[in-house]
């Protein structure tokens, strides 16, 4: 029953026909501003223990990616999938050496 229909027409149980029914509210969504969503993501209390739990780290990274709404590319998705399966960040880094940027990117040993 919609909110408009509530109280405007009689309600009966679909199974037994009784009029002794109670309203049950289903899932709701709360709209948040982009600023509020980003504040939630950067709350330091939500980052505690991530270094010891690859699954939680992967879940947090996926949530951040979804909230930002940007295409992060297949490498990011692979890393997050592997974290969520329980693989350690160190093992992922060893098996994916190009993640640090390569060819002059972040992590290369260059003098500036």
FITOR-315892 format. One line per 10 residues: number of its first residue (from 1); their letters; for each residue x, y, z of N, C-alpha, C. Coordinates in nm, 3 decimals, decimal comma. Example, Ala and Ser with C-alpha at 12.3 -4.5 7.8 and 13.67 -1.06 7.14 Angstrom:
# FITOR-315892
1) as) 1,319/-0,569/0,780/1,230/-0,450/0,780/1,320/-0,330/0,780  1,285/-0,225/0,708/1,367/-0,106/0,714/1,290/0,003/0,787 $
# end
This chain:
# FITOR-315892
1) xxxxxxxxxx) 0,084/-0,117/0,000/0,000/0,000/0,000/0,090/0,125/0,000  0,057/0,220/-0,079/0,135/0,343/-0,084/0,097/0,435/0,032  0,175/0,539/0,054/0,143/0,635/0,159/0,012/0,707/0,129  -0,018/0,732/0,002/-0,142/0,799/-0,034/-0,264/0,711/-0,002  -0,250/0,581/-0,020/-0,361/0,489/0,005/-0,384/0,465/0,154  -0,280/0,480/0,235/-0,288/0,451/0,378/-0,394/0,539/0,444  -0,487/0,477/0,514/-0,594/0,548/0,582/-0,709/0,589/0,493  -0,694/0,576/0,362/-0,799/0,615/0,269/-0,889/0,498/0,230  -0,840/0,377/0,248/-0,924/0,262/0,214/-0,899/0,151/0,316  -0,995/0,064/0,329/-0,988/-0,045/0,426/-0,880/-0,145/0,384 $
11) xxxxxxxxxx) -0,814/-0,201/0,486/-0,708/-0,297/0,461/-0,747/-0,431/0,522  -0,726/-0,536/0,445/-0,755/-0,671/0,493/-0,638/-0,762/0,460  -0,618/-0,862/0,545/-0,514/-0,961/0,523/-0,542/-1,035/0,393  -0,439/-1,050/0,313/-0,455/-1,121/0,185/-0,479/-1,270/0,204  -0,439/-1,324/0,318/-0,451/-1,468/0,341/-0,582/-1,507/0,410  -0,620/-1,433/0,514/-0,738/-1,474/0,591/-0,853/-1,374/0,584  -0,831/-1,256/0,528/-0,936/-1,156/0,517/-0,957/-1,072/0,641  -0,880/-1,094/0,748/-0,896/-1,019/0,872/-0,864/-0,871/0,852  -0,932/-0,787/0,930/-0,900/-0,644/0,927/-0,806/-0,605/1,040  -0,755/-0,704/1,114/-0,661/-0,682/1,223/-0,518/-0,690/1,168 $
21) xxxxxxxxxx) -0,477/-0,588/1,098/-0,346/-0,586/1,033/-0,267/-0,466/1,083  -0,135/-0,474/1,070/-0,046/-0,364/1,106/0,037/-0,328/0,984  0,067/-0,203/0,976/0,150/-0,154/0,866/0,294/-0,196/0,889  0,357/-0,248/0,786/0,498/-0,285/0,791/0,571/-0,198/0,690  0,671/-0,127/0,737/0,746/-0,037/0,649/0,866/-0,113/0,593  0,880/-0,110/0,462/0,991/-0,177/0,395/1,118/-0,095/0,402  1,212/-0,131/0,319/1,340/-0,059/0,314/1,321/0,085/0,274  1,408/0,168/0,329/1,406/0,309/0,293/1,547/0,349/0,249  1,556/0,457/0,178/1,685/0,514/0,139/1,693/0,655/0,194  1,811/0,692/0,236/1,834/0,826/0,287/1,928/0,896/0,189 $
31) xxxxxxxxxx) 1,881/1,006/0,135/1,964/1,082/0,042/2,064/1,165/0,121  2,190/1,158/0,080/2,295/1,236/0,144/2,364/1,322/0,039  2,414/1,434/0,083/2,489/1,519/-0,007/2,624/1,454/-0,036  2,687/1,496/-0,143/2,820/1,444/-0,176/2,918/1,474/-0,063  2,907/1,592/-0,006/2,996/1,630/0,104/2,978/1,537/0,224  2,854/1,505/0,255/2,825/1,416/0,368/2,879/1,276/0,342  2,864/1,227/0,218/2,916/1,094/0,184/3,068/1,092/0,195  3,135/1,196/0,150/3,281/1,200/0,158/3,328/1,211/0,304  3,254/1,286/0,385/3,287/1,295/0,527/3,280/1,158/0,592  3,177/1,080/0,558/3,163/0,945/0,613/3,281/0,856/0,573 $
41) xxxxxxxxxx) 3,327/0,871/0,449/3,437/0,787/0,400/3,571/0,821/0,464  3,588/0,947/0,501/3,717/0,989/0,556/3,718/0,993/0,708  3,613/0,943/0,771/3,607/0,937/0,917/3,716/0,842/0,966  3,812/0,891/1,046/3,924/0,808/1,091/3,881/0,682/1,168  3,768/0,686/1,236/3,725/0,568/1,311/3,690/0,453/1,218  3,653/0,483/1,094/3,620/0,378/0,998/3,742/0,314/0,935  3,861/0,367/0,963/3,984/0,315/0,903/4,062/0,225/0,999  4,017/0,218/1,123/4,089/0,139/1,223/4,090/-0,009/1,187  4,207/-0,071/1,196/4,221/-0,214/1,176/4,229/-0,259/1,031  4,221/-0,168/0,936/4,223/-0,208/0,795/4,356/-0,271/0,755 $
51) xxxxxxxxxx) 4,465/-0,227/0,817/4,596/-0,282/0,779/4,607/-0,430/0,813  4,525/-0,479/0,903/4,531/-0,620/0,943/4,422/-0,706/0,881  4,333/-0,646/0,802/4,219/-0,719/0,747/4,200/-0,686/0,600  4,258/-0,768/0,510/4,247/-0,738/0,366/4,102/-0,732/0,317  4,016/-0,818/0,373/3,876/-0,817/0,328/3,808/-0,684/0,362  3,831/-0,634/0,482/3,773/-0,506/0,523/3,832/-0,392/0,439  3,961/-0,400/0,410/4,025/-0,298/0,326/3,963/-0,298/0,187  3,944/-0,416/0,129/3,881/-0,425/-0,003/3,740/-0,371/-0,003  3,664/-0,403/0,101/3,527/-0,354/0,112/3,524/-0,202/0,121  3,615/-0,144/0,201/3,621/0,000/0,215/3,661/0,066/0,082 $
61) xxxxxxxxxx) 3,758/0,005/0,011/3,801/0,061/-0,117/3,688/0,056/-0,220  3,611/-0,052/-0,222/3,499/-0,063/-0,315/3,393/0,042/-0,281  3,366/0,061/-0,153/3,268/0,161/-0,111/3,312/0,301/-0,154  3,440/0,332/-0,133/3,492/0,463/-0,173/3,479/0,483/-0,323  3,512/0,379/-0,399/3,502/0,388/-0,544/3,358/0,412/-0,587  3,264/0,341/-0,526/3,122/0,359/-0,561/3,073/0,498/-0,525  3,115/0,549/-0,410/3,072/0,682/-0,367/3,129/0,791/-0,457  3,251/0,772/-0,505/3,314/0,873/-0,590/3,254/0,872/-0,730  3,203/0,756/-0,773/3,136/0,748/-0,902/3,226/0,764/-1,022  3,355/0,740/-1,005/3,448/0,755/-1,116/3,495/0,618/-1,163 $
71) xxxxxxxxxx) 3,527/0,607/-1,292/3,581/0,482/-1,345/3,725/0,469/-1,299  3,752/0,365/-1,220/3,885/0,349/-1,163/3,968/0,247/-1,239  3,910/0,182/-1,337/3,985/0,092/-1,423/3,991/-0,051/-1,374  4,028/-0,140/-1,464/4,029/-0,283/-1,433/4,133/-0,323/-1,328  4,246/-0,253/-1,323/4,349/-0,288/-1,224/4,296/-0,267/-1,082  4,229/-0,156/-1,062/4,172/-0,127/-0,930/4,072/-0,236/-0,892  3,984/-0,270/-0,985/3,884/-0,373/-0,957/3,949/-0,507/-0,926  4,057/-0,541/-0,996/4,126/-0,666/-0,968/4,187/-0,665/-0,827  4,249/-0,555/-0,791/4,309/-0,544/-0,658/4,201/-0,558/-0,551  4,089/-0,488/-0,567/3,981/-0,494/-0,469/3,924/-0,635/-0,461 $
81) xxxxxxxxxx) 3,903/-0,699/-0,576/3,854/-0,838/-0,576/3,948/-0,929/-0,498  4,077/-0,911/-0,519/4,176/-0,996/-0,451/4,181/-0,967/-0,301  4,169/-0,841/-0,264/4,163/-0,807/-0,121/4,040/-0,869/-0,056  3,926/-0,857/-0,124/3,802/-0,911/-0,069/3,805/-1,063/-0,056  3,890/-1,127/-0,136/3,904/-1,273/-0,123/4,002/-1,309/-0,012  4,068/-1,208/0,048/4,157/-1,232/0,161/4,305/-1,227/0,130  4,341/-1,197/0,005/4,483/-1,191/-0,031/4,545/-1,065/0,031  4,666/-1,078/0,079/4,732/-0,965/0,145/4,776/-0,861/0,042  4,779/-0,733/0,083/4,827/-0,628/-0,008/4,969/-0,654/-0,056  5,053/-0,710/0,030/5,191/-0,738/-0,008/5,198/-0,842/-0,120 $
91) xxxxxxxxxx) 5,116/-0,947/-0,110/5,114/-1,050/-0,215/5,061/-0,993/-0,347  4,960/-0,908/-0,336/4,905/-0,845/-0,457/5,011/-0,757/-0,522  5,081/-0,680/-0,442/5,185/-0,591/-0,494/5,295/-0,671/-0,564  5,335/-0,784/-0,506/5,440/-0,866/-0,567/5,395/-0,923/-0,701  5,267/-0,961/-0,712/5,219/-1,022/-0,835/5,177/-0,919/-0,940  5,167/-0,793/-0,901/5,127/-0,687/-0,995/5,226/-0,571/-0,984  5,350/-0,589/-1,026/5,453/-0,486/-1,007/5,424/-0,355/-1,080  5,342/-0,357/-1,183/5,314/-0,234/-1,259/5,217/-0,141/-1,187  5,164/-0,180/-1,073/5,068/-0,095/-1,002/5,126/0,036/-0,956  5,255/0,042/-0,930/5,314/0,164/-0,877/5,333/0,272/-0,983 $
101) xxxxxxxxxx) 5,296/0,248/-1,103/5,300/0,354/-1,203/5,389/0,323/-1,320  5,504/0,258/-1,297/5,594/0,224/-1,407/5,633/0,346/-1,489  5,728/0,335/-1,576/5,769/0,436/-1,674/5,760/0,579/-1,622  5,827/0,604/-1,511/5,833/0,740/-1,459/5,720/0,776/-1,366  5,636/0,680/-1,333/5,523/0,708/-1,245/5,564/0,700/-1,100  5,469/0,709/-1,014/5,491/0,705/-0,869/5,560/0,574/-0,833  5,662/0,582/-0,751/5,730/0,462/-0,704/5,861/0,436/-0,776  5,883/0,499/-0,890/6,010/0,479/-0,960/6,120/0,553/-0,886  6,239/0,497/-0,890/6,354/0,560/-0,825/6,417/0,660/-0,921  6,367/0,783/-0,916/6,419/0,887/-1,003/6,461/1,005/-0,919 $
111) xx) 6,563/1,074/-0,965/6,606/1,197/-0,899/6,527/1,312/-0,958  6,475/1,397/-0,872/6,399/1,515/-0,918/6,473/1,640/-0,886 $
# end
